[in-house]
C-alpha cells in the first residue's frame, strides 16, 4: 500500500507526453480516429513497461510484450467476430491459462502475458470499424513509436566526463591521504605493483548510447563501497542484498539484445570489463561482511572512486593504499588492483550469465508455480469474460456496447507478481472510482476532440510518475482510456466503468481465494527449489577447489539472483490474507538459511584462494547450515506451530 519514492523520471515523462497524444492527434488529422485510438492504447501499454534501465533492455521489456499484444488483438478480434458467447469464453479462458503460465518465467514474460490477455479482451469486446489487417499494424506502430523514443531521445544526464571521476592522468598509484599507519600486524611482504599502461583521457562529449548501462555499473561499485562500510554492523545483510540487486540490474542492462553476439564498440567493451572487474570486489566485500569485523574506512574509498570514474567515463586515477592484514583484505586489494589495470582497456569478458534453455522455460511454465499461476489467471479471466458477455447480451450496458473493461480489469488484478491480492483490489477500486469521477468532470468542460487529445497527452506524461503506486497508476490509466474510447466514438461511461471494476474486484477476490486442486504456494516453492539448487551447485564448485574463476562467478551470480527472486516471491506471499499466506509459511526461514550458506561459500572461496585450506570456523559453519537446511526443508506451507 506504500508508494515508491525517488526522483521524477523526466526522460520517461517526456516520452509519455510525446507518445499517445501526438499519435492520436495525427490520426484525427488523417481522419482515422479508430486507428489512432488503437495506436495510443499500444503506446500507453508500452509506457507502463517503460521502466528505468538501459536502452538495450528496453527493447525486450517493451518490444516482446508489444508483439504478444498484437497477437492477442488478432486472436481476440477474430474470436469476437466469429464465435458465439460460449466458444468465445472458452477461447479467452484458454488464453488466460497460457498468459498466466508464461508469466511465471519472469518480469518480461509477466508483461507479455498481461498484454496478451488485455489486448485479446479489447479485440473481442471492443469491435473496431477497421479491418484486423489495419488495427494490428496500428497497434505495433504505437508501441514501436514509444520504443523509438526510448532508443533515440537523450536522457537529461548523458554528458560524460563527470568531474567527480578520477582524472586518469597517470597509472594506478596509492593515495597518500589513505596511507596506512605503521602497524606490527601489517603484512611485511613487499607489495610489487606493476604500473599498468594507461590510454588517453576520454573526451568530455555527448554520448547517451550507454547511459543506462554506465549508471548500472557505477551503482555496483557504490553498492560494494556501502557493503564495506557496513561490514561488522547490523546493516551488513541489507547492504549485501542491495549489492545483489545492483549486480542483477547491471547484468540485465549489459546482457540485453544486440545485433552482434559480442560488443562491437570500445565504449561497450569497456563497460563489460568494468562490470567484470566489480565481481571479485563484491566477492571480497561479501567475505569481509561474513567475517563480522569492521574494515578500514579507506577500503570503501577505492570502489567509490571507480564508481565516479564509470559515471564520468574517465580513468581510475589514484586509489587508496592497501591494507593486507587478512585473506579477505588481501583479496579486496588484489581485486582493486585488477580493476585499475583493466578499467579502461578491457576485452569485454563474459557477463557470467547462464542462459535458460527452451526446455528449462517449458519446465517453469509447466511446473508447480506455472500451473498455479495459470489456473488462477485462467479462471479469473474466463469468469470475468463470461460475466461481461452475459451483461452484454442481456442489454445491461444500455448505450455502452463494449464489454472489454471487466476482463481487462481482472487481468491487472489477478497478477501475483504485482503485489498482494487484497491490496491490488483496494487500490484498483479506489483508483478507478477517482479516475472515472475526474474524467466525468473533464468530459463536461473540455472541448471535443481537442481537449481530450490534450488530456491524453497529459495522462501519458503522468504514467511514469504514477507507476510508483498502483492506485495512482490506475487513476491515470482510467482517465486516459476513457478519453481514448470517447474520441473513438463511445459515449461517456464513467458510472458503468466504476460498476464493472467493482464487479471485477469481487470476481478476483472470490476466485483468487477458492481452494484449487494440488498444493498451493507452488510459486514460492518453485523459487525456493531453484535457489536451493543454485546454492548447492555453487558450494560443490567451491569445495571442489576448481581454478575456473569465471565458472565460480557465474554460479555465485546465479545463486544470489535466484535467492533475490525467492525473497521477493516470499514477501508478496506473506502479505496475502491468511487463506493464501499460510501456504508459504516457513519459506522465509529456508531462504535465510540459504543466504547464510551462499555467504559462507563465498567466504570459503576467498579463503581458499589465499591459503588453500579452510579454517575450522568455515567447516563448522558449513556443517551447521547444511544440518539446519535439512531440518527446515519440506516445512514450507506447514503451520509455524507444528514446524
Buried (B, 14 or more C-beta within 10 A) or exposed (E): EEEEEEEEBBBBBBBBBBBBBBBBBBBBEEEBBBBBBBBBBBBBBBBBBBBBBBBBBBBBBBBBBBBBBBBBBBBBBBBBEEBEEEEBBBBBBBBBBBBBBBBBBBBBBBBBBBBBBBBBBBBBBBBBEBEBEBBBBBBBBBBBBBBEBBEEBEBEEBBBBBEEBBBBEEBBEBBEEBEBEEEEEEBEEEEEBEEBEBEEBBEBEEBBBBBBBBBBBBBBBBBBBBBBBBBBEEBBBEBBBBBBBBBBBBBBBBBBEEEEEEBEEBBBBBBBBBBBBBBBBBBBBBBBBBBEEBBBEBBBBBBBBBBBBBBBBBBBBBBBBBBBBBBBBBBBBBBBBBBBBBBBBBEBBEBBBBEEEEEEBEEBBEBBBBBBBBBBBBBBBBBBBBBBBEBBEEEEBEEBBBBBBBBBBBBBBBBBBBBBBBBBBBBBBBBBBBBBBBBBEBBEEBEEBEBBBBBBBBBBBBBBBBBBBBBBBBBBBBBBBBBBBBBBEBEBBBEBBBBBBBBBBEBBBEBBBEEBEEEBBBBBBBBBBBBBEBBBBBBEBBBEEEEEBEBBBBBBBBBBBBBBBBBEBBBBBBBBEEEBBBBBBBBBBBBBBBBBBBBBBBBBBBBBBBEEEBEEEBBEBBEBBBEBBEEBEEBBBEEEEEB
